Amino acid sequence: MMRGRVMRKCAAAAVIFVVYACLYLLTILPRGGYFTLFGLEGFALSQFLGSILLFAVTLLLQRATKYRYRTWYFLIVALLPFVSEILIVICAAPYAAVPDTVFKMSAIIIAWYAGGFSRHRMLRVAVSAGFLATVVAMAFFGWDYWYNFVRYGSFSGRSSSSEKIELTVTDSNGDEVPLSSVSKGYVLLDFWSSSCGYCYKAMPEIERLHDKYKFTDKVGVYAVFCRFPSMGEMPLKGDSIVHGRGYTFPVLSVDYEGNKALMESHGVVRFPAYMIVDSTGTVVYKGALPPAERFLDGSLD
């Protein structure tokens, strides 16, 4: 009887881990292969689901063994996340994934503590609740700031340099114009490519921001289609993609291959990339989209 209960709990722990591993794979597959849940995706979703599921796995193993062989089981469970974390290196995103790994390892350690390692029940409950609240806060709010720091070296995304962006773009009429000809107080630029699955997912949000600011001359919202001529992409392809999907925000186009060094110097090395420039062409923000909107709202107050 006792052995049967132990085996059932261990089996439940194994099932939960398999579910975790499968969900993890779905969250990091490139080119839009990931899925969205609760508005989360990518590493934020991986951290959220992984932390909760590994917390549950550890608690089940604790109870299955009635807290015996703690060190042995702890070492086994602690190694589980690394089965999938190896994929981070394969995807060449080790720094971006640091919080993901840290939270998962913390979930195991704290669950081990909460599962009976400590004799103080109220303290165990408080530590567990605090950790789970932190998991939620990081997943829904913290990743934008970490994204900014990893890609641009600033948690807020605000730029303190005098970097100016001098770029020639193609407008919707097919004319080549300097980017500085876009006369607005602030201009939010969404750099995207046709092969970027996440870029398409972000388009509804770009449309919302365009609708929000289109009646003011203080803010402009533009999608900058980064085309690859070697793949046969023409200047107006981005415009046809966007408007063919029913969106109304304006689309500019730039030859990414012909301006690769310049684009990389401005940090446009992955897509999408978001940037805000002021009326002088100075870059004042680089980072994730939600903080960009907060930056604009704060600048307009």
Salt bridges, closest charged atoms under 4 A:
GLU41 OE1 - LYS201 NZ 3.73
GLU85 OE2 - LYS104 NZ 3.09
ASP100 OD2 - LYS104 NZ 3.18
GLU163 OE2 - HIS266 ND1 2.44
GLU163 OE1 - LYS286 NZ 3.05
GLU205 OE2 - ARG208 NH2 2.52
ASP211 OD1 - LYS214 NZ 3.54
GLU233 OE2 - LYS237 NZ 3.44
ASP239 OD2 - HIS243 ND1 3.11
GLU293 OE1 - ARG208 NH2 2.60
GLU293 OE2 - LYS212 NZ 2.70
ASP297 OD2 - LYS212 NZ 2.96
